[in-house]
């Protein structure tokens, strides 16, 4: 009897549609509009929903667990609020937008238990007239090699908090540090092939007021022979998690 019940449940889950029916994201955000609403509608029995901007996740909804939602900071969006997430739709409000909120937004739904299923949909949003004063970011070399120590320097306005991001991921270990609440700081880290993007974000009273970024490329990026490719692959495997456990040095400016 138990086996028959399990088979019936499996058959129902398999027969049910698994679709994202609508992805509602404004195509253009005009000057003066500080917040927008986005929505992902679906007909699916999923176990996990994720919102992304480009490669960076900024919201997660997992029904049936506590807490069922979690948000993550992203450059260009100062505030992420859940309006409602449930069995048919997940609706968010994005606030304190800057022009860096422009990009490709994606909603993913996934069923990570049998029968395994996945569905995704994307939409592009362009934000106009929301450019803020950018903090000063300098000192990052344009190229780097294996084992090179990289550094970048960022200075913000008075009463601001500096937050650092590497390849779109915040170095959360520095969040809340008294040292990083100063108006300037210096970051030292190891590079990750083939390219490193360093972002400096300036926050005031918990809200994003401006950001800046620089990029550096692996010196051997243009060398396509097999020996160079093997060297890059080996280096990448050794360094792939290094930047999350790096030596961070902060220079305070008073």
C-alpha positions as CSV (number, residue, x, y, z in Angstrom):
1,X,0.0,0.0,0.0
2,X,2.8,2.4,0.9
3,X,4.6,1.6,-2.4
4,X,1.4,2.3,-4.3
5,X,0.9,5.6,-2.6
6,X,4.5,6.7,-3.4
7,X,4.0,5.7,-7.0
8,X,0.8,7.7,-7.2
9,X,2.5,10.8,-5.7
10,X,5.4,10.4,-8.2
11,X,3.0,10.1,-11.1
12,X,1.1,13.2,-10.1
13,X,4.4,15.2,-9.7
14,X,5.6,14.0,-13.1
15,X,2.3,14.9,-14.8
16,X,2.1,18.4,-13.4
17,X,3.4,21.2,-15.6
18,X,6.7,22.7,-14.7
19,X,6.8,26.2,-16.3
20,X,7.6,29.8,-15.7
21,X,4.6,31.4,-17.3
22,X,5.6,35.1,-17.0
23,X,8.6,37.1,-16.0
24,X,7.6,40.7,-15.4
25,X,10.6,43.1,-15.4
26,X,10.3,46.7,-16.6
27,X,12.3,47.3,-19.8
28,X,13.2,50.9,-19.0
29,X,13.3,52.7,-15.6
30,X,13.1,56.5,-16.3
31,X,15.0,59.2,-14.4
32,X,13.4,60.0,-11.1
33,X,11.9,56.5,-10.5
34,X,13.8,55.1,-7.5
35,X,12.2,51.7,-7.2
36,X,10.5,49.0,-9.4
37,X,8.6,45.8,-8.9
38,X,9.6,42.5,-10.6
39,X,7.6,39.3,-10.6
40,X,8.2,35.7,-11.6
41,X,5.0,33.7,-12.2
42,X,5.0,29.9,-12.5
43,X,2.9,26.7,-12.7
44,X,5.2,24.3,-11.0
45,X,5.8,22.2,-7.9
46,X,9.4,23.4,-7.2
47,X,11.7,23.2,-4.1
48,X,13.9,26.3,-4.9
49,X,13.5,29.6,-6.6
50,X,16.4,32.0,-7.3
51,X,16.6,35.6,-8.7
52,X,19.8,36.6,-10.4
53,X,21.2,39.8,-11.9
54,X,23.8,38.6,-14.4
55,X,25.7,35.8,-12.6
56,X,25.0,37.2,-9.1
57,X,22.1,35.8,-7.0
58,X,20.2,38.5,-5.0
59,X,17.2,36.6,-3.7
60,X,16.3,33.0,-2.8
61,X,13.0,31.4,-1.9
62,X,12.7,27.9,-0.6
63,X,9.2,26.9,0.5
64,X,8.8,24.6,3.4
65,X,11.9,25.7,5.3
66,X,12.5,28.4,7.9
67,X,13.4,31.0,7.0
68,X,12.0,30.5,3.6
69,X,13.6,33.6,2.0
70,X,17.1,35.2,1.9
71,X,18.4,38.2,0.0
72,X,22.0,39.1,-1.0
73,X,23.5,42.5,-1.9
74,X,24.3,43.4,-5.5
75,X,25.8,46.5,-7.0
76,X,23.2,48.9,-8.4
77,X,20.4,47.8,-6.1
78,X,20.4,49.4,-2.7
79,X,17.3,47.5,-1.3
80,X,15.6,44.2,-2.1
81,X,12.2,43.6,-0.5
82,X,9.9,40.7,-0.8
83,X,6.3,41.7,-1.5
84,X,4.9,38.1,-1.7
85,X,6.3,34.7,-2.7
86,X,3.9,31.7,-2.8
87,X,2.7,28.7,-4.9
88,X,2.0,30.8,-8.1
89,X,4.3,33.8,-8.1
90,X,7.2,35.5,-6.4
91,X,7.1,39.3,-6.4
92,X,9.9,41.7,-5.2
93,X,10.5,45.4,-4.9
94,X,14.0,46.7,-5.9
95,X,14.8,50.1,-4.4
96,X,17.6,52.8,-4.2
97,X,18.5,52.0,-7.9
98,X,21.5,53.4,-9.7
99,X,22.3,53.0,-13.4
100,X,24.4,50.0,-12.4
101,X,21.1,48.2,-11.8
102,X,21.0,47.9,-15.6
103,X,21.4,44.3,-16.7
104,X,19.9,40.9,-17.4
105,X,17.6,39.6,-14.7
106,X,16.8,35.9,-14.4
107,X,14.3,33.7,-12.5
108,X,15.2,30.1,-11.9
109,X,12.9,27.4,-10.4
110,X,14.2,24.0,-9.6
111,X,13.0,20.7,-8.2
112,X,16.0,19.0,-6.5
113,X,14.1,15.8,-5.5
114,X,12.8,13.2,-7.9
115,X,11.5,13.9,-10.5
116,X,14.3,16.5,-11.0
117,X,13.3,19.5,-13.1
118,X,14.6,23.0,-13.9
119,X,13.2,26.0,-15.7
120,X,14.6,29.5,-16.3
121,X,13.6,32.8,-17.9
122,X,15.4,36.1,-18.4
123,X,14.5,39.8,-19.1
124,X,16.6,42.9,-19.5
125,X,16.1,46.1,-17.5
126,X,17.8,49.4,-18.4
127,X,18.0,52.1,-15.7
128,X,18.4,55.8,-16.8
129,X,19.3,58.9,-15.0
130,X,20.3,57.4,-11.7
131,X,24.0,57.9,-11.8
132,X,25.5,58.7,-8.4
133,X,28.8,60.2,-7.5
134,X,31.4,57.4,-7.8
135,X,34.0,56.7,-5.1
136,X,37.7,57.0,-6.2
137,X,39.1,53.6,-7.1
138,X,42.7,53.2,-8.2
139,X,45.9,51.2,-7.8
140,X,44.8,48.0,-9.6
141,X,47.3,46.7,-12.1
142,X,45.9,45.9,-15.6
143,X,47.6,42.5,-15.8
144,X,48.6,39.9,-13.2
145,X,50.4,36.6,-13.1
146,X,50.4,33.5,-10.9
147,X,51.1,34.4,-7.3
148,X,51.0,38.1,-7.9
149,X,49.8,40.1,-4.9
150,X,47.1,42.5,-6.2
151,X,45.9,45.7,-4.5
152,X,43.3,48.3,-4.9
153,X,42.6,51.6,-3.1
154,X,39.2,53.1,-2.6
155,X,38.2,56.5,-1.1
156,X,34.6,57.6,-0.5
157,X,32.8,60.6,0.9
158,X,32.8,61.6,4.6
159,X,30.4,59.5,6.7
160,X,30.3,56.7,4.1
161,X,31.0,52.9,4.5
162,X,33.2,51.2,1.9
163,X,32.3,47.6,0.8
164,X,34.5,45.5,-1.4
165,X,33.4,43.0,-4.1
166,X,35.6,40.6,-6.2
167,X,34.0,39.2,-9.3
168,X,30.6,40.3,-8.2
169,X,30.9,38.7,-4.8
170,X,31.1,40.7,-1.6
171,X,33.9,40.1,0.8
172,X,31.4,39.7,3.6
173,X,34.1,39.1,6.2
174,X,34.8,42.9,6.1
175,X,31.2,43.9,6.5
176,X,30.6,45.7,9.8
177,X,34.2,46.0,10.6
178,X,35.0,49.3,12.3
179,X,37.9,49.8,10.0
180,X,35.8,49.5,6.8
181,X,33.4,52.2,8.1
182,X,36.2,54.8,7.4
183,X,36.1,56.8,4.2
184,X,39.0,54.9,2.6
185,X,40.6,51.5,2.6
186,X,43.2,49.3,0.8
187,X,42.6,45.7,-0.2
188,X,45.3,43.1,-0.9
189,X,44.4,39.8,-2.5
190,X,45.4,37.1,-5.0
191,X,44.2,37.2,-8.6
192,X,41.9,34.5,-10.1
193,X,42.5,33.7,-13.8
194,X,41.4,34.6,-16.4
195,X,40.0,38.0,-15.2
196,X,39.4,39.8,-12.0
197,X,36.8,42.5,-11.5
198,X,37.2,44.6,-8.3
199,X,34.3,46.8,-7.2
200,X,34.2,49.4,-4.5
201,X,30.8,50.4,-3.2
202,X,30.0,53.4,-1.1
203,X,27.1,53.2,1.4
204,X,25.6,55.9,3.5
205,X,23.2,55.1,6.3
206,X,22.9,51.5,4.9
207,X,22.0,52.6,1.3
208,X,24.1,52.5,-1.8
209,X,25.2,55.9,-2.9
210,X,27.8,55.1,-5.6
211,X,30.2,52.5,-6.8
212,X,33.2,52.0,-9.1
213,X,35.0,49.1,-10.6
214,X,38.3,48.1,-12.3
215,X,39.4,45.0,-14.2
216,X,42.6,43.1,-14.5
217,X,43.4,40.2,-17.0
218,X,45.7,37.2,-16.7
219,X,49.0,37.9,-18.4
220,X,48.8,34.6,-20.4
221,X,45.2,35.2,-21.6
222,X,46.3,35.8,-25.2
223,X,48.7,32.9,-25.3
224,X,46.7,30.0,-26.8
225,X,49.3,27.2,-27.1
226,X,48.6,24.0,-25.1
227,X,51.4,24.6,-22.6
228,X,50.0,28.0,-21.6
229,X,46.4,26.5,-21.4
230,X,47.6,23.7,-19.1
231,X,49.4,26.3,-16.9
232,X,46.2,28.4,-16.6
233,X,44.1,25.4,-15.7
234,X,46.5,24.3,-13.0
235,X,46.7,27.8,-11.6
236,X,42.9,28.2,-11.6
237,X,42.4,24.9,-9.7
238,X,44.9,26.1,-7.0
239,X,43.4,29.6,-6.7
240,X,39.7,29.0,-7.3
241,X,38.8,29.5,-3.6
242,X,41.8,31.6,-2.6
243,X,40.2,35.0,-2.7
244,X,37.7,34.2,-0.1
245,X,40.4,33.4,2.4
246,X,42.9,36.1,1.5
247,X,45.1,38.4,3.5
248,X,43.2,41.7,3.8
249,X,45.1,44.8,4.9
250,X,43.2,48.0,5.7
251,X,44.9,51.4,5.8
252,X,42.8,53.9,7.7
253,X,42.8,57.5,6.6
254,X,41.9,60.0,9.3
